[in-house]
Amino acid sequence: MALQVTNSPFSEEQVELLNRLLPSITVTQQSWLSGYLTAVSSASNPVSESAGTTVAVLERPVIEVPAAVKEVTILFGSQTGNGQGIAEQAASTLKKQSFEVTLQSMSDFKPNNLKKIEHLLLVVSTHGEGDPPDTALPFYEFLHGRRAPKLDHLQYSVLALGDSSYEFFCKTGADFDQKLAELGAKPLAPRVDCDLDYDEPAAQWLAAVEVALQIHTGGQSAAAGLAAETVSSTQYSRTNPFRAEVLENINLNGRGSNKETRHLELSLEGSGLEYKPGDSVGIFPENNSELIDEIIKSGNWNADETVEINAQGERRALRVALQNHFEITVLTKPLLEKLSHYSESEQLKSLLHADQSGDLRNYAEGRDLLDALKDFGPISANEQQLVSILRKLPARLYSIASSFQANPDEVHLTIGTVRYEAHGRIRQGVCSVQCAENIEPGDKLPIYIHKNDNFRLPENPRTPIIMIGPGTGIAPFRSFIEERSETGAEGKSWLFFGDQHYVTDFYYQTEWQNYVKDGVLTRLDVAFSRDSAEKVYVQHRMKESSKELYQWIEEGASVYVCGDEQNMAKDVHHALLEILQQEGGKSPEEAEQFITRLIQEKRYQRDVY
C-alpha cells in the first residue's frame, strides 16, 4: 500500500521518494534501515528534514566520534537452544565487522567481569511462570542480589525470547533490561521481545545493535545482518527445512491403553544433516482441515481469496494460508487485542480490560481461534485482515530418540498424540495428530535439526549418568544409551522411567531389558502409576533409592531430566533437594547451592517443556 500525504508527516516530494523506494527494498534492507534509524535515534542524532533525507539515511552521514574499543560480550540464557543459536549468529555477524566478540553461556560467565566490559548483549528466553532458564539463573540472581555492581560504564541491549500464549511473556528479558538500567547501564539499542516466530524481529534487533555499535566505536557498518546470513545459507535449517521421508510410523502403546504414542523413523539421506544426543527435530505441521473449514464458514470468508503470507509479499489462497502458515489453535492476548479491532463485542473488551483477575488467561485455556470468532462475532475483518492478526505457525520440537552413530542417515522420534475435550469440543495436537492419523511410510515431513548444547552427554565417557524421563521424556535417553552402546562408553548409567501401565505403556521395553542384560544400562527403575491403589511416580522411586542416588552424585554422576516442566520436573527437582538434605546432611539453603553448582558444572541438565 502506498504512503499517503494526508496521514503522514512527510512532504509530497518525500512521499514520492519513499513510494518509489519502499516497494523495491528487500527484507534485509528493511531490517538494516530499521536498525539504523533506531540507532541514530538512540544516539541523539536526529535525521535532517531536508529534501535529501532518503539519500542521507542510506549513505549515512559522517559522525565524528572518538575511537573506541571494538569489543562486545554476548551472553545467552537458553533452555532449548534457540537463544544460543541466535547468539552464535550475532557473534558471527559482528566478527565480520572486526569486533572482538566474547560469546558465553550465562552459566559460564563470571559476573565480576561486568566491570571490565563496555558492550553487553543478552539473548535470553523465559520459561514457565516467568522463570529464567536453568543456565541463566546464577547470573540472574547475581544481578538481582546485593553484590551487583554499578554499571555506569556499560552499554547493553537485550533480545528476549518467549511465547505470547503464556502470561509472563518475555518476563526474564524484561527483568534483565530493567535491572541493568537500574544499575546505571545505558541502552545500546531498545529491547526486542520475540514470539515463537523470532527470525525477523531478531534480525531487526541485530541490525539496530550493529549500527549502534559502529556509531559508538567510530566504525563503518556493512550491515550484513542476521537476516542476510539466514537467507544466504544453502544448508537445510529452520528457514530452509528438509523434506524427510517417513520410514516407519508405529504405535508404541499396547491394546487397551488410553494413550497413543508414535515411534517415527525419518530418512536424512541426501540432506547432509547430522545431530548429537540431546538435540531435537523441528517439524512444520499442517492445521486440521475440518477446523479450517469451520473458521472460514464462521466469518463467511472466501477460501480461494489470496492473502499475503510474509514480508516478501508471497500470496496463497486463504485456505492454504490457514493450513500451512498461520497458527489457529492457540489464543494469546496479542491475538485477542487485534481481534477486538474487528469486533463490537463488549464481552471481549471487558475481558481485555479485566485481565488482572486472570479472566483472560482462564478464557484462553483450551480454546482456539474458532471459539473466539464465535464468541466475539460478528467479525468485520476481510481475508487479509484475518491472517494479519495471526502469528506464524511454529514448528513443533521433539527430542531425538536415536543415535546418529548407530543410525546413520536416520532420525527417530517419540511423539505422544494429544487429544482431549474442552469447552464442548474435541481438541487435537496439531502435529501429533497429523503424525498419528495422516502420515504413513513414504510420506514426507518438512524438518530441521535443532541443536541443544544444554543437554549433552558428559565429555568423559567414564562419567556415570542418571536419566529421569517418564512418558515421552524417555526419547533422549534412548539416544543417550544407543550412543554409549555404539561408542563403548564405560560409565555407569541409571534410568528412571514411568507411565500409567506396565503392560501397555512401557516404551521400548525390550530394548531397555537387553541393555541391562548387556551391561550398557547399569540400573533400571520403573514406576507405573495406575497399576497400584496408590499412585507411584518416578520421584517416589528416586526417594526409595535415595542412598544409592546420593552416592552416584557424590561419585560425579551427571543428572538429566526430560519431560513435563509444570509437574514432573518440579516434583523431581524437589525430590532431589530432599535427597541432598536427607543423605548429605545439607540444609535447604546448602541443597539449593549444591544444585546451582551442578548446573554450573553441567551436571544437572533438563530438557523440559
PEHU-V213217 format. One record per pair of residues at least 24 apart in sequence whose C-alpha atoms are under 6 Angstrom apart, sorted by the first residue. I is the first residue (numbers start at 0). GAP is how many residues later the second one is. Records with the same first field share a line. If there is no record, write none. Layout:
I=GAP  GAP
//
This chain:
27=199  200
30=173
31=175
34=169  172  173
35=172  175
38=169  173
64=153
66=150  151
67=149
69=29  147
70=28  29  30
71=29  47  48
72=28  29  47
73=29  46  47  48
74=29  30  31  47
75=29  30  46  47  48
76=29  47  58  59
77=47  55
78=54
79=372
80=371
82=40  41
105=30
106=28  29  493
117=36  37
118=35  36  37
119=36
120=35  36  37
121=36
122=36
123=36  49
124=35  36  37
125=36  44  46
129=38  41
131=40
149=33
150=32  33  34
151=32  33
153=31
154=30  31  32  33
155=31  32
156=30  31  32  34
157=33
158=32  33
159=33  34
160=33
161=33
162=32  33
163=168
164=167
202=24
236=211
237=210
240=205  206  207
241=204  205
242=201  202  203
243=200  201
244=197  198  199
245=195  196  197  198
246=194
247=193
252=251  252
253=250
256=247
259=157
260=154  155  156
261=152  153
262=150  151
263=148  149
264=146  147
265=144  145
266=142  143
267=141  142
268=140
276=202  203
277=177  178  198
278=171  172  173
279=118  119  120  170
280=116  117  167  168  169
281=113  114  115  165  166
282=112  113  163  164
283=111  162
284=146
285=37  38
286=36  143
294=75
306=77
324=67  68
325=65  66  67
326=64  65  66
327=41
328=39
329=38
330=33  37
334=54
337=51
341=37  38  39
342=36
344=31
365=56
398=77
399=76
400=74  75  77  78
401=77
402=76  79  80
413=61
454=150
460=28  30
461=28  29
462=28
463=27  28  29  93
464=28  92  93
465=27  28  93
466=28  93
467=28  93
468=28  92  93
469=27  28  29
470=28
472=89  90
491=30
492=28  29
493=28  29  30
494=29
495=29  30
496=29
497=28  29  30  40
498=29
499=28  29  30
500=27  29  30
501=26
538=33  36
545=33
557=45  46
558=44  45
559=44  45  46
560=45
561=44  45  46
562=45
563=44  45
564=43  44
//
